[in-house]
Amino acid sequence: LRAVATGVQLWSQRHALFPALNFCDRVQSQMASVRENHEMLPHIVERLHRLDRGFSTWTAGVFAPADFGIAASPQSEATLQKYRVEHTFLCPDGSERLFSWHTRLPGGWRILFVAEASPRKMFIGHIGAHPPTVKFH
């Protein structure tokens, strides 16, 4: 993981680095903006690693990121109602999903994700600047 030098490299190696995660295509362009020595890259890699590790060991019940040392929370209902379009992304399986769960990164960045029990999949829908919310827009 320490050898990841750019967002493009992260994207090209995502399947090997984070086998439990499925990335929406839109994340590719977000990662293209993360150049070498970008201050956010180590934070992104670390958080994706934690999500991957946590999700790969999740076996039953509701996925609880805190159980895996990940600070994450869902968006408020008010945000999901007002900014539903801005939080809905096309996933690799062809389905659009509403991304509520997010983990915070420094500088106001967020990783938005969806964890599903059946079929067992985790989707990463957004890595970047804070998307609009009722408190931040």
CORUR-V674737 format. One record per residue. RES is the residue in one letter. OMEGA is omega in whole degrees, 0 to 359 (999 if undefined). Layout:
{{RES;OMEGA} {RES;OMEGA}}
//
This chain:
{{L;180} {R;181} {A;179} {V;186} {A;182} {T;175} {G;178} {V;178} {Q;177} {L;181} {W;184} {S;181} {Q;187} {R;183} {H;179} {A;183} {L;186} {F;187} {P;181} {A;185} {L;174} {N;185} {F;173} {C;182} {D;182} {R;180} {V;180} {Q;180} {S;177} {Q;180} {M;178} {A;180} {S;181} {V;184} {R;178} {E;181} {N;176} {H;185} {E;183} {M;187} {L;180} {P;179} {H;179} {I;182} {V;181} {E;182} {R;177} {L;178} {H;179} {R;178} {L;180} {D;181} {R;180} {G;182} {F;182} {S;178} {T;179} {W;183} {T;184} {A;178} {G;180} {V;177} {F;182} {A;183} {P;181} {A;178} {D;183} {F;177} {G;181} {I;175} {A;181} {A;179} {S;176} {P;173} {Q;178} {S;177} {E;179} {A;178} {T;182} {L;176} {Q;184} {K;185} {Y;181} {R;182} {V;182} {E;180} {H;179} {T;185} {F;176} {L;182} {C;183} {P;179} {D;178} {G;180} {S;172} {E;180} {R;174} {L;182} {F;180} {S;183} {W;178} {H;173} {T;185} {R;173} {L;177} {P;176} {G;179} {G;178} {W;179} {R;165} {I;178} {L;183} {F;175} {V;175} {A;181} {E;181} {A;184} {S;353} {P;186} {R;181} {K;171} {M;179} {F;173} {I;186} {G;184} {H;171} {I;181} {G;183} {A;181} {H;175} {P;181} {P;174} {T;179} {V;178} {K;184} {F;181} {H;999}}
//
